[in-house]
Every structure is written in structure tokens, then in C-alpha cells.
């Protein structure tokens, strides 16, 4: 069997081989200053090969080969494990999807195995989520932002893996673009006169509920009662919605309401990837041929009610990620809000004051190239949802996903080298890592593509 068959897919995904080595955090440099001093324990010349250590890991059978990988567990969320390649838990691999392609990215489902590198940034995100869940009510909506290929989706997936293993209740939305791209049936809902048309997506709601049950512990869901529904629980409501697709939309709304209000349950993490799709123009049109926006679809509207804090999430946290790879469904509104949102990792930059007469939202009027625009030229000024204040996400906090530092890059390159993905490279030296860091800028996706092109 070729060792190249399972290749890294998307940011931070890595391939596998007979024996897997990663840099030990105890001997590898963790900062640029450490690199300048010559790496880990003992100084080494720029061209000298590193000697990564081999840690004890669980042996996994895959394609008739013995693969050794660490498993993602809450106990692994320690600084000492930074740089280690960790396999996603079975529950996440099987249930963290609502798209026909399987686990995101879809190719991982076909290969049956996926693993990602633990980064310090991931540990910071986990700490932020835990701190938010300790509050009586969730106060902020955190958004993972960064250039294409920086690792936003992977960071979100790692957070899901961590907290589902820790016993939390997960509402994970990996690919809402499939809800707005015109591939799912939708039915008009009764509305009041002159109200914007609303649409149900029973198939989407049913898939949502199926995925929700796959990833969560049934015993935990059975213990959460639904107010006003007799002896119904969150589990029974979800099961009924799946059994009767026509009622799935209503069941999903009831489920989210119950989870948001219950305070005796385990903490809840709402993790939404491709969040721009929630505030985008969809591929659907109403009976008068007007474009339907995301907030007119019932499933998305249920989530937006939590992002806008129309409904407050008790004992939990909300984390989203922006998709910069698929540009088919952009949201100028959300881009503007994120641009002016304070960062949890860097000092907040005061946004420009809104002109007199503008709505509550405050826009920075900076386009994707960093050019300052007049209010009339701002892309958000043409967004139909800009004036819909009631659905705007509240208290946005931006979490910038950083590029690889040199230690992280060294760990990934060593793994690629072990997997025979670096043709013509005899060993991973400090000189080679410095060269690749300069060539890729530390961008995870560029590292991946460059390694495959060698």
C-alpha cells in the first residue's frame, strides 16, 4: 500500500505512516527566542537535524497498517502536549456533520481516520470557552477569524472534540452553506400580513437532529425536561422530530429553547462553522422572485436568535468561525461587524463613529483589501440585513487564529517527513524549517500544499 494515499486535507491535517514521531514539547523550542538560542536542550547549528522523541501512543488499525497516534482527550489539553498529533474521538468522527459528504472535510470520512496538531492557540480558545460558560448567561459571541488556511475550522473542530469528551452538550453546525445553496427543499410558513416570508426546511431540521443525537450522550439529553410538554425531554423531542420529518422544524425550535433555558444540565457549546452563510443571500427565491436571506429560513433563524441574544444561552458559550475558502455566500454585514469587534488577543481598536442617522450597528467601512471606504461605498451598505438590527449578533469578540510559529511548523514538517511526503529531504533541520517558514509565511494550508507539491 502506498504511504501517500492518506494525505493531509485542509489546515493542520496530517498524514499517517508506520511509526509516527512528533517533537516533544520538553525538548523542542516553543518560541522564536528559543530558536535563536539553538532550539531545545543544548545548542545546535542551523543545519543540524533535530532528534524528535517518540511518545507512547495507541496503535490503530487502518488499511491493514499499524498506525500510532495520540487520542484527543481532555487530559491532553496541556502545554506539554503542544505539537502532538492527536486523533479525533470516535463520537466526533461519526456524528460531527450534517452534510452528505460525512465528517468535515468530507475526504476524512472516506479514509476513516483524521488527526490534528494541538496548538497553544487551541488551548487559549478552550480556556476562553470555559470562562464564558462559568457565567450565569453567555455574554459574548466569539468568532474565529484569520486568513484562508490559517486553521479556523480545525480550531473549532478541536474545541468540539474537547468538550464532547468533557461531557458537555454540543450543538455543532459544520456546513450551513448546504442549507442556503438551494439543494434542500423548503416550504413557506404562515406569516402575518406584510411580514417577511419565512420558510421551513424539514429535511435540514431532521438532519440537524440526527447529528445532534449522534454526537451527544443520550442519558444527558434524557435528563433535560421540556417545559410545557408534559413528560417530554430533549431526547424524546429530537427522536420524535426524526421519526416525523414534518414536525422536525418545530422539534428543533423546542429543543434549542429548552437547552438555552435549562440551568441544571451540563454546559452547552454552540459551535457554528461558515457563520457567514447565516447572514448571506441564499440561492432560494420566494414566490415573487425575491432573494431569500438566511434569517428567513427557520433553522437559521433559530440559531440567529441565540447569536443576537434575543434568547439568552444560560450556562454555555457560543463560538463561530468564518469561511474564507467558499466565497459563494459572503456576508458583508458580518465582515464589517467582525472588523470592528474587539479581539480577545489584541487590544481593541476603536471603530469609526457611525454617521448621523445610521442604525445601531457601527461599521468600519474597510474592504477586504484594507481600503477605507466612505459609508456609501461600504459593501455592508448594500447588504439587505444591515438595517435589520434585531438579528445582528451581539457582543462579538474576535479570536484571531495565528499562523504557525516555528515550533509548530517543525512538528508538522517532521510528521510529513515521517510520512514520506517530503521528497528529497533527508532530515528536518533548523535551516529547513526557517526556509519553509519564510516560503509559506506559517500559513497551515500553504504548508500543506507546498509539501504535496515537492
LOKOLDREN-984506 format. One record per residue (C-alpha): residue in one letter; x, y, z. Coordinates in pm, 1 decimal, padded with zeros to 6 digits, always signed. Each point is the difference from the previous one (the first is absolute). Example, Ala and Ser with C-alpha at 12.3 -4.5 7.8 and 13.67 -1.06 7.14 Angstrom:
// residues 2
<guza A&east +01230.0&north -00450.0&up +00780.0>
<guza S&east +00137.0&north +00344.0&up -00066.0>
END
This chain:
// residues 454
<guza X&east +00000.0&north +00000.0&up +00000.0>
<guza X&east +00129.3&north +00344.9&up -00085.2>
<guza X&east +00072.3&north +00217.1&up +00302.4>
<guza X&east -00117.8&north +00301.6&up -00196.4>
<guza X&east -00361.3&north -00105.5&up -00032.1>
<guza X&east -00120.1&north +00175.1&up +00311.7>
<guza X&east +00116.6&north +00352.0&up -00047.5>
<guza X&east -00048.7&north +00308.4&up +00216.3>
<guza X&east -00323.4&north +00182.5&up -00074.8>
<guza X&east -00058.9&north +00364.0&up +00091.3>
<guza X&east +00177.9&north +00194.6&up +00269.6>
<guza X&east +00187.6&north -00201.7&up +00259.9>
<guza X&east -00103.2&north -00341.1&up -00136.3>
<guza X&east +00286.1&north -00244.1&up -00013.6>
<guza X&east +00072.2&north -00338.5&up -00157.6>
<guza X&east +00088.6&north -00328.9&up +00161.8>
<guza X&east +00273.8&north -00262.4&up -00020.5>
<guza X&east +00130.1&north -00315.4&up +00168.3>
<guza X&east +00179.0&north +00178.1&up +00283.7>
<guza X&east -00095.7&north +00352.7&up +00095.6>
<guza X&east +00232.3&north +00246.4&up +00162.0>
<guza X&east -00073.5&north +00348.3&up +00125.8>
<guza X&east +00211.3&north +00253.8&up +00175.3>
<guza X&east -00013.3&north -00025.2&up +00375.5>
<guza X&east -00099.6&north +00329.1&up +00158.1>
<guza X&east +00263.3&north -00064.1&up +00265.0>
<guza X&east +00290.4&north +00002.3&up -00247.1>
<guza X&east -00123.1&north +00210.7&up -00293.1>
<guza X&east +00007.8&north +00380.9&up -00004.8>
<guza X&east -00332.9&north +00167.7&up +00081.7>
<guza X&east +00087.2&north +00353.7&up -00099.4>
<guza X&east +00200.9&north +00196.4&up -00252.2>
<guza X&east +00242.3&north +00096.8&up +00276.3>
<guza X&east +00063.2&north -00369.5&up +00061.5>
<guza X&east +00075.4&north -00046.1&up -00369.8>
<guza X&east +00253.7&north +00278.9&up +00012.1>
<guza X&east +00169.5&north -00175.4&up +00287.7>
<guza X&east +00025.5&north -00320.2&up -00199.9>
<guza X&east -00322.6&north -00189.3&up +00066.6>
<guza X&east -00073.1&north -00225.0&up +00297.4>
<guza X&east +00240.9&north -00156.0&up +00244.9>
<guza X&east +00348.2&north +00079.2&up -00117.4>
<guza X&east +00096.0&north +00223.1&up -00288.1>
<guza X&east +00001.7&north -00127.0&up -00355.6>
<guza X&east +00123.7&north +00147.1&up -00321.5>
<guza X&east -00244.5&north +00126.1&up -00259.1>
<guza X&east +00046.2&north -00304.5&up -00221.6>
<guza X&east +00006.9&north -00265.7&up +00270.3>
<guza X&east -00292.3&north -00242.2&up -00000.3>
<guza X&east -00237.7&north -00000.9&up +00296.3>
<guza X&east -00048.2&north -00319.7&up +00196.9>
<guza X&east -00374.3&north -00016.4&up +00077.1>
<guza X&east -00109.3&north -00241.8&up +00269.1>
<guza X&east -00250.0&north -00283.9&up -00041.5>
<guza X&east -00288.6&north +00000.0&up +00245.7>
<guza X&east -00211.8&north -00295.9&up +00099.0>
<guza X&east -00322.7&north +00007.8&up -00202.8>
<guza X&east -00292.0&north -00221.4&up -00073.5>
<guza X&east +00044.0&north -00227.7&up -00300.7>
<guza X&east -00280.7&north +00034.3&up -00255.5>
<guza X&east -00076.5&north -00244.8&up -00282.2>
<guza X&east -00054.1&north +00178.1&up -00330.9>
<guza X&east +00016.4&north -00145.0&up -00351.8>
<guza X&east +00179.3&north -00308.7&up +00141.4>
<guza X&east +00273.3&north +00222.3&up +00139.8>
<guza X&east +00093.4&north +00072.6&up +00361.1>
<guza X&east -00034.7&north +00373.8&up +00066.4>
<guza X&east +00105.1&north +00155.5&up +00328.1>
<guza X&east -00174.0&north +00323.0&up +00099.5>
<guza X&east -00096.0&north +00176.9&up +00319.2>
<guza X&east -00371.8&north +00023.3&up +00077.1>
<guza X&east -00164.4&north +00333.3&up +00071.1>
<guza X&east -00105.1&north +00003.9&up +00366.8>
<guza X&east -00062.3&north +00287.6&up +00242.0>
<guza X&east +00311.9&north -00106.9&up +00187.8>
<guza X&east +00202.7&north +00075.7&up -00315.0>
<guza X&east -00085.7&north +00372.4&up +00025.1>
<guza X&east +00331.1&north +00080.9&up +00166.5>
<guza X&east +00289.9&north +00216.9&up -00110.1>
<guza X&east +00235.9&north -00297.2&up +00008.6>
<guza X&east -00197.1&north -00161.7&up -00286.5>
<guza X&east +00023.6&north +00294.6&up -00240.5>
<guza X&east +00117.1&north -00125.2&up -00337.0>
<guza X&east -00136.0&north -00350.7&up +00045.6>
<guza X&east -00215.3&north -00155.5&up -00271.4>
<guza X&east -00329.6&north -00112.8&up +00151.8>
<guza X&east -00275.2&north -00215.9&up -00146.6>
<guza X&east -00359.1&north +00124.4&up +00019.3>
<guza X&east -00234.6&north -00193.5&up +00231.0>
<guza X&east -00226.4&north -00259.0&up -00159.6>
<guza X&east -00314.5&north +00188.2&up +00099.4>
<guza X&east +00113.9&north +00309.3&up -00186.4>
<guza X&east +00115.9&north -00194.6&up -00304.7>
<guza X&east -00337.7&north -00172.7&up -00024.2>
<guza X&east -00235.5&north +00278.5&up +00097.6>
<guza X&east +00153.6&north +00340.1&up -00059.9>
<guza X&east -00168.5&north +00066.8&up -00330.8>
<guza X&east -00328.1&north +00094.2&up -00160.3>
<guza X&east +00124.3&north -00027.3&up -00357.4>
<guza X&east -00023.2&north -00295.0&up -00239.0>
<guza X&east +00380.0&north -00008.2&up -00041.3>
<guza X&east +00062.1&north -00116.6&up +00356.5>
<guza X&east +00241.0&north +00144.1&up +00251.7>
<guza X&east +00142.5&north +00333.4&up -00104.4>
<guza X&east +00213.9&north +00004.3&up -00207.3>
<guza X&east -00197.2&north -00270.0&up -00186.1>
<guza X&east +00306.8&north -00196.1&up -00114.0>
<guza X&east +00075.5&north -00089.7&up +00362.2>
<guza X&east -00318.7&north -00205.5&up +00018.0>
<guza X&east +00107.6&north -00201.6&up -00304.3>
<guza X&east +00341.6&north -00069.1&up +00150.6>
<guza X&east -00144.8&north -00077.4&up +00343.6>
<guza X&east +00275.8&north +00172.6&up +00195.9>
<guza X&east +00079.2&north +00360.5&up +00088.3>
<guza X&east +00248.4&north +00170.0&up +00229.1>
<guza X&east +00105.0&north +00356.7&up +00073.8>
<guza X&east +00281.2&north +00176.7&up +00181.0>
<guza X&east -00058.4&north +00148.2&up +00343.2>
<guza X&east +00093.8&north +00368.5&up -00002.2>
<guza X&east +00040.7&north +00250.4&up +00279.9>
<guza X&east -00266.8&north +00207.0&up -00172.2>
<guza X&east -00242.5&north -00291.3&up +00041.4>
<guza X&east +00067.0&north -00006.4&up +00374.7>
<guza X&east -00072.3&north +00373.4&up +00018.8>
<guza X&east -00333.8&north -00050.9&up -00178.5>
<guza X&east -00095.4&north -00282.2&up +00237.7>
<guza X&east +00075.3&north +00223.3&up +00299.6>
<guza X&east -00210.3&north +00282.1&up -00146.7>
<guza X&east -00296.4&north -00234.5&up -00050.4>
<guza X&east +00025.8&north -00137.0&up +00353.9>
<guza X&east +00008.8&north +00351.2&up +00145.4>
<guza X&east -00308.8&north +00101.1&up -00200.3>
<guza X&east -00196.4&north -00307.1&up +00110.7>
<guza X&east +00066.1&north +00083.9&up +00366.2>
<guza X&east -00223.7&north +00308.2&up -00031.8>
<guza X&east -00369.0&north -00014.2&up +00085.9>
<guza X&east -00082.7&north +00093.2&up -00358.4>
<guza X&east +00222.9&north +00003.2&up -00306.1>
<guza X&east +00099.7&north +00360.7&up -00062.6>
<guza X&east +00216.5&north -00018.2&up -00311.4>
<guza X&east +00001.2&north -00161.1&up -00342.5>
<guza X&east +00354.8&north -00104.2&up -00090.6>
<guza X&east +00102.0&north -00008.5&up -00365.3>
<guza X&east +00311.5&north -00177.9&up -00127.3>
<guza X&east +00152.7&north +00217.9&up -00268.1>
<guza X&east +00311.6&north -00014.2&up -00212.4>
<guza X&east +00125.3&north -00040.1&up -00356.3>
<guza X&east -00104.1&north -00291.8&up -00216.2>
<guza X&east +00179.6&north -00312.9&up +00112.3>
<guza X&east +00099.8&north +00126.4&up +00344.4>
<guza X&east -00191.8&north -00276.3&up +00181.5>
<guza X&east -00334.6&north +00149.3&up +00107.1>
<guza X&east -00203.4&north -00311.7&up -00079.8>
<guza X&east +00254.6&north -00226.6&up +00165.9>
<guza X&east +00006.6&north +00211.6&up +00315.6>
<guza X&east -00378.9&north -00019.0&up +00018.5>
<guza X&east +00006.4&north -00375.1&up -00058.2>
<guza X&east +00260.0&north -00044.0&up +00272.9>
<guza X&east -00218.2&north +00197.4&up +00241.6>
<guza X&east -00294.0&north -00225.0&up -00086.6>
<guza X&east +00216.2&north -00309.2&up +00055.4>
<guza X&east +00122.7&north +00128.1&up +00335.3>
<guza X&east -00334.1&north +00095.5&up +00149.4>
<guza X&east -00196.8&north -00299.3&up -00124.7>
<guza X&east +00262.6&north -00215.0&up +00173.0>
<guza X&east -00038.7&north +00215.3&up +00312.1>
<guza X&east -00372.4&north -00077.5&up +00022.0>
<guza X&east -00139.0&north +00324.7&up -00142.4>
<guza X&east -00306.4&north +00018.0&up -00224.6>
<guza X&east +00101.9&north +00095.4&up -00354.0>
<guza X&east -00193.5&north +00180.5&up -00268.4>
<guza X&east +00246.6&north -00023.5&up -00287.8>
<guza X&east -00078.9&north +00149.7&up -00340.5>
<guza X&east +00288.8&north -00082.5&up -00237.7>
<guza X&east -00138.1&north +00093.1&up -00341.8>
<guza X&east -00302.9&north +00232.5&up -00003.0>
<guza X&east +00086.6&north +00092.3&up -00358.5>
<guza X&east -00187.3&north -00319.3&up -00090.3>
<guza X&east -00309.9&north +00163.2&up +00150.9>
<guza X&east +00013.2&north +00306.3&up -00225.2>
<guza X&east +00137.0&north -00131.5&up -00331.5>
<guza X&east -00338.1&north -00100.8&up -00139.9>
<guza X&east +00042.2&north -00375.7&up +00037.5>
<guza X&east -00250.4&north -00051.3&up +00283.2>
<guza X&east -00381.6&north +00013.8&up -00029.8>
<guza X&east -00171.8&north +00289.9&up +00174.6>
<guza X&east -00363.1&north +00073.5&up +00077.2>
<guza X&east -00166.0&north +00336.5&up +00074.9>
<guza X&east -00116.9&north +00054.9&up +00356.7>
<guza X&east -00310.1&north +00196.6&up +00102.6>
<guza X&east +00089.3&north +00364.8&up +00069.1>
<guza X&east -00184.6&north +00312.7&up +00097.1>
<guza X&east -00104.0&north +00252.3&up -00263.9>
<guza X&east +00289.7&north +00208.0&up -00135.4>
<guza X&east +00251.3&north -00217.8&up +00187.2>
<guza X&east +00303.5&north -00136.3&up -00180.0>
<guza X&east -00063.4&north -00353.1&up -00129.4>
<guza X&east +00142.1&north -00279.8&up +00216.2>
<guza X&east +00085.1&north -00349.5&up -00116.7>
<guza X&east +00036.3&north -00338.0&up +00167.6>
<guza X&east +00264.9&north -00250.5&up -00106.1>
<guza X&east -00124.2&north -00329.1&up +00145.5>
<guza X&east +00282.6&north -00205.9&up -00154.4>
<guza X&east +00264.8&north +00233.8&up +00141.2>
<guza X&east -00166.2&north -00003.8&up +00342.6>
<guza X&east -00023.7&north -00380.8&up -00000.7>
<guza X&east +00369.5&north -00035.8&up -00093.8>
<guza X&east +00089.8&north +00253.3&up +00267.5>
<guza X&east -00181.3&north -00207.8&up +00263.5>
<guza X&east +00161.9&north -00324.5&up -00118.4>
<guza X&east +00346.3&north +00151.9&up +00023.9>
<guza X&east -00084.0&north +00146.9&up +00341.6>
<guza X&east -00088.7&north -00343.7&up +00137.0>
<guza X&east +00309.2&north -00164.0&up -00150.6>
<guza X&east +00244.2&north +00235.6&up +00164.0>
<guza X&east -00166.2&north +00032.6&up +00342.7>
<guza X&east -00056.3&north -00238.0&up +00289.2>
<guza X&east -00358.2&north -00124.6&up +00006.0>
<guza X&east -00009.4&north -00028.8&up +00378.3>
<guza X&east +00087.0&north +00369.2&up +00035.1>
<guza X&east -00270.9&north +00099.9&up -00247.9>
<guza X&east -00257.5&north -00220.9&up +00173.4>
<guza X&east +00050.7&north +00192.8&up +00323.4>
<guza X&east -00097.4&north +00337.3&up -00153.4>
<guza X&east -00374.0&north +00059.4&up +00027.3>
<guza X&east -00188.2&north +00212.7&up -00252.1>
<guza X&east -00228.1&north +00251.1&up +00171.4>
<guza X&east -00363.4&north -00007.8&up -00103.8>
<guza X&east +00035.8&north -00333.4&up -00181.1>
<guza X&east -00113.5&north -00239.1&up +00274.0>
<guza X&east +00264.5&north -00263.6&up +00060.1>
<guza X&east +00189.0&north +00076.4&up -00317.9>
<guza X&east +00378.9&north +00029.2&up +00013.1>
<guza X&east +00252.4&north +00142.6&up -00242.5>
<guza X&east +00076.2&north -00357.7&up -00108.0>
<guza X&east -00361.9&north -00094.2&up -00068.3>
<guza X&east -00066.5&north +00326.2&up -00186.6>
<guza X&east +00300.1&north -00061.9&up -00227.5>
<guza X&east -00099.7&north -00362.8&up -00059.6>
<guza X&east -00356.0&north +00100.9&up -00088.1>
<guza X&east +00124.6&north +00263.4&up -00243.9>
<guza X&east +00216.6&north -00259.4&up -00174.8>
<guza X&east -00282.2&north -00256.6&up -00012.9>
<guza X&east -00244.9&north +00257.8&up -00138.3>
<guza X&east +00193.1&north +00235.2&up -00233.1>
<guza X&east -00303.7&north +00223.0&up -00042.8>
<guza X&east +00035.3&north +00096.4&up +00368.0>
<guza X&east +00381.6&north +00025.8&up -00001.9>
<guza X&east +00006.7&north +00377.6&up -00039.6>
<guza X&east -00222.9&north +00056.0&up +00302.1>
<guza X&east +00191.3&north -00264.8&up +00195.7>
<guza X&east +00330.3&north +00175.7&up -00068.3>
<guza X&east -00138.4&north +00331.0&up +00125.6>
<guza X&east -00130.6&north -00166.5&up +00315.9>
<guza X&east +00333.3&north -00174.5&up +00056.6>
<guza X&east +00205.5&north +00319.7&up -00031.0>
<guza X&east -00239.0&north +00185.3&up +00229.7>
<guza X&east +00025.7&north -00270.5&up +00266.8>
<guza X&east +00379.9&north -00014.6&up -00017.7>
<guza X&east +00033.8&north +00378.2&up +00019.2>
<guza X&east -00212.7&north +00031.1&up +00314.0>
<guza X&east +00093.2&north -00305.4&up +00207.6>
<guza X&east +00256.3&north +00068.3&up +00273.4>
<guza X&east +00026.6&north -00348.5&up +00153.3>
<guza X&east +00147.8&north -00164.1&up -00308.3>
<guza X&east +00364.5&north -00028.3&up -00102.4>
<guza X&east +00149.5&north +00307.3&up -00173.4>
<guza X&east -00097.0&north +00053.3&up -00363.3>
<guza X&east +00238.3&north +00094.2&up -00281.0>
<guza X&east -00153.2&north +00138.4&up -00317.8>
<guza X&east +00267.3&north -00030.0&up -00270.9>
<guza X&east -00085.0&north +00137.8&up -00345.1>
<guza X&east +00236.7&north -00020.0&up -00294.4>
<guza X&east -00054.8&north +00202.7&up -00319.7>
<guza X&east -00191.3&north +00254.2&up +00207.1>
<guza X&east -00008.1&north +00240.1&up -00294.8>
<guza X&east -00259.3&north -00229.6&up -00161.7>
<guza X&east -00248.3&north +00088.2&up +00276.2>
<guza X&east -00003.3&north +00365.7&up -00107.4>
<guza X&east +00033.6&north -00044.5&up -00376.1>
<guza X&east -00234.5&north +00016.7&up -00296.1>
<guza X&east -00100.3&north -00357.8&up -00070.8>
<guza X&east -00054.0&north -00176.2&up -00332.6>
<guza X&east -00374.1&north -00011.5&up +00074.6>
<guza X&east -00269.5&north +00241.6&up -00120.2>
<guza X&east -00352.7&north +00060.3&up +00120.1>
<guza X&east -00315.4&north -00006.5&up -00214.0>
<guza X&east +00069.3&north +00356.7&up -00111.0>
<guza X&east +00354.9&north -00092.4&up -00111.8>
<guza X&east +00162.1&north +00194.4&up +00283.4>
<guza X&east +00322.0&north -00141.1&up +00138.7>
<guza X&east -00045.2&north -00174.2&up +00334.5>
<guza X&east +00250.1&north +00091.4&up +00272.1>
<guza X&east +00124.4&north -00241.9&up +00263.3>
<guza X&east -00215.9&north +00141.2&up +00278.2>
<guza X&east -00312.6&north -00097.6&up -00196.3>
<guza X&east +00085.3&north -00371.1&up +00033.2>
<guza X&east -00139.0&north -00138.4&up +00324.6>
<guza X&east +00304.0&north -00208.5&up +00098.7>
<guza X&east +00236.5&north +00292.6&up -00044.8>
<guza X&east -00240.9&north +00238.5&up +00171.1>
<guza X&east +00001.2&north -00226.5&up +00308.3>
<guza X&east +00378.7&north +00032.8&up +00020.8>
<guza X&east -00002.4&north +00372.8&up -00074.3>
<guza X&east -00235.5&north +00054.0&up +00295.3>
<guza X&east +00283.6&north -00126.2&up +00222.9>
<guza X&east +00272.2&north +00198.5&up -00176.4>
<guza X&east -00205.6&north +00319.2&up +00025.0>
<guza X&east -00078.5&north -00080.2&up +00365.3>
<guza X&east -00371.8&north +00016.2&up -00065.3>
<guza X&east +00021.7&north -00326.2&up +00193.2>
<guza X&east +00274.4&north -00013.8&up +00262.1>
<guza X&east +00205.8&north -00315.8&up +00036.4>
<guza X&east +00040.6&north -00094.5&up +00364.4>
<guza X&east +00306.9&north -00192.7&up +00114.2>
<guza X&east +00170.9&north -00026.4&up -00335.3>
<guza X&east +00201.0&north +00168.6&up -00273.7>
<guza X&east -00037.9&north +00086.2&up -00368.6>
<guza X&east +00295.2&north -00024.3&up -00240.2>
<guza X&east -00014.1&north +00053.8&up -00376.6>
<guza X&east +00252.3&north -00015.3&up -00282.7>
<guza X&east +00009.0&north +00194.3&up -00325.3>
<guza X&east +00048.2&north -00184.5&up -00328.0>
<guza X&east +00238.9&north +00177.1&up -00238.4>
<guza X&east +00040.1&north -00294.4&up -00236.6>
<guza X&east -00354.4&north -00012.4&up -00137.5>
<guza X&east -00086.3&north +00350.0&up -00121.3>
<guza X&east -00334.5&north -00088.7&up -00156.0>
<guza X&east -00199.9&north +00123.7&up +00299.0>
<guza X&east +00176.2&north +00302.5&up +00149.0>
<guza X&east -00142.1&north +00221.3&up +00272.8>
<guza X&east +00123.9&north +00360.1&up -00023.5>
<guza X&east -00197.2&north +00073.4&up +00317.6>
<guza X&east +00179.0&north -00263.1&up +00204.8>
<guza X&east +00337.8&north +00093.6&up -00147.7>
<guza X&east -00053.0&north +00360.5&up +00108.2>
<guza X&east -00112.9&north -00097.0&up +00347.8>
<guza X&east +00300.2&north -00229.3&up +00046.1>
<guza X&east +00241.3&north +00265.5&up -00127.9>
<guza X&east -00114.2&north +00240.2&up +00270.7>
<guza X&east -00033.4&north -00261.9&up +00275.5>
<guza X&east +00259.0&north -00002.5&up +00280.8>
<guza X&east +00250.5&north -00282.3&up -00005.5>
<guza X&east +00049.3&north -00215.9&up +00306.7>
<guza X&east +00369.3&north -00031.1&up -00086.1>
<guza X&east +00087.3&north +00355.4&up -00103.7>
<guza X&east -00107.4&north +00343.6&up +00129.0>
<guza X&east -00333.0&north +00116.1&up -00136.6>
<guza X&east +00018.8&north +00257.8&up -00280.2>
<guza X&east -00261.3&north +00272.0&up +00028.5>
<guza X&east -00234.1&north -00028.3&up -00296.0>
<guza X&east -00105.5&north +00303.5&up -00200.0>
<guza X&east -00306.3&north +00184.2&up +00122.8>
<guza X&east -00316.5&north -00066.6&up -00193.4>
<guza X&east -00125.1&north +00295.3&up -00204.1>
<guza X&east -00305.8&north +00178.2&up +00130.0>
<guza X&east -00315.2&north -00194.8&up -00075.6>
<guza X&east +00169.0&north -00337.8&up -00033.3>
<guza X&east -00144.0&north -00303.1&up +00177.6>
<guza X&east +00143.4&north -00140.7&up +00321.4>
<guza X&east +00268.1&north -00202.2&up -00175.9>
<guza X&east +00338.8&north +00169.0&up -00027.5>
<guza X&east +00191.5&north -00079.2&up -00320.1>
<guza X&east +00367.1&north +00054.7&up -00070.1>
<guza X&east -00046.1&north +00040.4&up -00379.2>
<guza X&east +00318.2&north -00189.5&up -00078.7>
<guza X&east -00010.5&north -00233.9&up -00297.9>
<guza X&east +00175.2&north -00337.0&up -00027.5>
<guza X&east +00317.7&north +00171.8&up -00122.5>
<guza X&east +00019.6&north +00236.5&up +00298.1>
<guza X&east -00116.3&north +00306.5&up -00194.2>
<guza X&east -00199.9&north +00252.1&up +00202.5>
<guza X&east -00330.4&north +00066.3&up -00175.3>
<guza X&east -00265.1&north +00266.0&up +00038.8>
<guza X&east -00324.7&north -00121.5&up +00163.5>
<guza X&east -00175.4&north +00000.3&up -00336.8>
<guza X&east +00271.1&north -00212.9&up -00160.0>
<guza X&east +00020.6&north -00251.2&up +00283.7>
<guza X&east -00104.8&north -00351.9&up -00109.4>
<guza X&east -00210.4&north -00024.6&up +00315.1>
<guza X&east -00210.5&north +00296.0&up -00114.4>
<guza X&east -00135.2&north -00221.6&up -00278.8>
<guza X&east -00069.2&north -00294.5&up +00227.6>
<guza X&east -00378.5&north -00036.7&up +00049.0>
<guza X&east +00056.7&north -00109.1&up +00361.1>
<guza X&east +00199.9&north +00308.6&up +00099.8>
<guza X&east -00309.3&north +00183.5&up +00122.4>
<guza X&east -00150.3&north -00309.0&up +00166.7>
<guza X&east +00144.8&north +00082.7&up +00341.6>
<guza X&east -00201.4&north -00261.4&up +00184.7>
<guza X&east +00185.0&north -00290.6&up -00161.4>
<guza X&east +00355.2&north +00135.4&up +00024.2>
<guza X&east +00230.3&north -00207.0&up +00223.0>
<guza X&east +00060.1&north +00176.3&up +00331.6>
<guza X&east +00323.9&north +00048.3&up +00191.4>
<guza X&east +00222.5&north -00148.9&up -00267.2>
<guza X&east +00352.4&north -00081.9&up +00113.5>
<guza X&east +00255.3&north -00088.0&up -00264.8>
<guza X&east +00251.2&north -00280.1&up +00055.7>
<guza X&east +00277.9&north +00027.0&up -00255.7>
<guza X&east +00138.1&north -00337.6&up -00106.2>
<guza X&east +00377.2&north +00048.6&up -00029.4>
<guza X&east +00242.6&north -00141.3&up -00250.9>
<guza X&east +00224.5&north -00287.1&up +00101.2>
<guza X&east +00285.7&north +00095.9&up +00223.9>
<guza X&east +00326.8&north -00171.7&up -00087.2>
<guza X&east -00039.7&north -00273.9&up +00256.7>
<guza X&east -00344.5&north -00090.7&up -00137.0>
<guza X&east +00132.7&north +00008.5&up -00354.4>
<guza X&east +00290.5&north -00225.3&up +00101.3>
<guza X&east -00243.5&north -00249.0&up +00153.4>
<guza X&east -00212.2&north -00013.1&up -00316.2>
<guza X&east +00299.0&north -00026.2&up -00231.2>
<guza X&east +00145.8&north -00282.3&up +00206.6>
<guza X&east -00330.8&north -00182.5&up -00028.4>
<guza X&east -00017.0&north +00051.2&up -00376.1>
<guza X&east +00358.5&north -00121.4&up -00026.0>
<guza X&east -00080.4&north -00314.8&up +00196.5>
<guza X&east -00292.1&north -00059.5&up -00237.9>
<guza X&east +00232.7&north +00021.2&up -00302.4>
<guza X&east -00169.7&north +00317.4&up -00124.6>
<guza X&east +00318.5&north +00209.1&up -00027.4>
<guza X&east +00189.8&north -00129.9&up -00301.5>
<guza X&east +00370.7&north +00070.6&up +00004.0>
<guza X&east +00005.6&north +00106.8&up +00365.1>
<guza X&east +00238.7&north -00212.5&up +00203.5>
<guza X&east -00080.0&north +00151.7&up +00339.2>
<guza X&east -00185.7&north +00289.7&up +00160.1>
<guza X&east +00267.6&north +00253.6&up +00090.2>
<guza X&east -00033.2&north +00344.5&up +00147.1>
<guza X&east +00116.0&north +00139.1&up -00332.6>
<guza X&east -00273.9&north -00187.6&up -00187.9>
<guza X&east -00271.0&north +00114.0&up +00243.7>
<guza X&east +00114.4&north +00362.3&up -00033.1>
<guza X&east -00014.4&north -00028.0&up -00379.1>
<guza X&east -00351.6&north -00148.6&up -00001.3>
<guza X&east -00120.3&north +00256.6&up +00250.5>
<guza X&east +00121.2&north +00276.9&up -00230.3>
<guza X&east -00154.1&north -00164.6&up -00308.8>
<guza X&east -00343.1&north -00061.6&up +00153.1>
<guza X&east -00026.8&north +00279.1&up +00254.0>
<guza X&east -00104.6&north -00261.7&up +00252.6>
<guza X&east -00340.4&north -00049.2&up -00166.4>
<guza X&east -00117.9&north -00356.5&up +00065.6>
<guza X&east -00169.9&north -00044.4&up -00338.0>
<guza X&east +00302.2&north +00132.9&up -00189.5>
<guza X&east +00223.5&north -00237.8&up +00193.5>
<guza X&east -00228.0&north -00287.2&up -00095.7>
<guza X&east -00007.3&north +00092.6&up -00369.1>
<guza X&east +00373.1&north +00062.1&up -00013.4>
<guza X&east +00075.3&north -00336.7&up +00158.0>
<guza X&east -00220.9&north -00181.8&up -00249.2>
<guza X&east +00159.4&north +00181.9&up -00291.8>
<guza X&east +00354.4&north -00107.5&up +00090.8>
END
